[in-house]
């Protein structure tokens, strides 16, 4: 069955600085109509930057929606026309004061498909070098370094709760494990085992 | 430094059926003021239900915000006063037609802390039994079963993009691996190895 919902009428109900909220009338697969309330968002990028000692760069900032500080990977929204890769590199530089010339994509994240079209592009950066933070005037961010295995345990025990941070860390960890297993295999082969 | 932002004035800018959007004036740690646009959401629950053959129950539904079908774990928002555990069990029953009496929490997820206060409570359910779907009139959901390891690969290769589904699956997988390693250890001990 084709589950496509077709737009009948769209109405912008809030035109904010960050959020653009729409109430759309749609037709359902059974011919009935329904309302969809959604947030249109420019999308974002986040980056798990791991140094040679396997420490990951985090930012801790006050998140007004939750009324508390939240530990997250460096991230931010895409600027107009900006490629996700460059947004990730920019946020890593601005928020964490780090630069990496070895960054690979870790896939996309749909934060809450029921009501937002936001896509977060995840990246893994190797061996970042310090270059100094450059925050906006109204940005207050503390940088923390946490050993990858400790960070993964903080995901598993519930201390890290941000969605992109949980997903990106676990994917980065599984990829690092895979790469290190491959390396061991190759070393074994070279030694003729 | 205390990074707390204090509410100066709150204004509801959209009072929808699902979404409640606020534009709040807040005071920043440096004394300046700023605007926060946020979505207030009742929260949700999702569940990774794994049967004895290590197959996971998924739902595929059209997500209007993305204009396409998205593969997700059974999930839904909390009803007024509903405990997350019961919401997860209810959604598993309604969306996937499954009941489990062995369900454990896998932590919380903040989908997009920059603009929503939604919390998704994740659960892992063992050995679910079929009981028949009971969808709302305007819900169109296809149920799919996918082998856990295949599903994890679909997360790693980018085929599964929903945030709660990625996080909950990877956590479930790592927990299952840990439990199975523990079981092997105990068997080894019993055999006096």
Interface residues (C-beta under 8 A of the other chain):
Chain A: X1 X3 X4 X5 X13 X14 X16 X17 X18 X19 X21 X23 X24 X26 X28 X29 X30 X32 X34 X35 X36 X37 X38 X39 X41 X60 X61 X62 X63 X64 X65 X66 X69 X70 X72 X77 X107 X108 X109 X110 X111 X112 X113 X114 X115 X116 X117 X118 X119 X120 X137 X138 X140 X142 X155 X156 X157 X158 X161 X162 X163 X164 X166 X167 X170 X171 X174 X175
Chain B: X1 X3 X4 X5 X13 X14 X16 X17 X18 X19 X21 X23 X24 X26 X28 X29 X30 X32 X34 X35 X36 X37 X38 X39 X41 X60 X61 X62 X63 X64 X65 X66 X69 X70 X72 X77 X107 X108 X109 X110 X111 X112 X113 X114 X115 X116 X117 X118 X119 X120 X137 X138 X140 X142 X155 X156 X157 X158 X161 X162 X163 X164 X166 X167 X170 X171 X174 X175
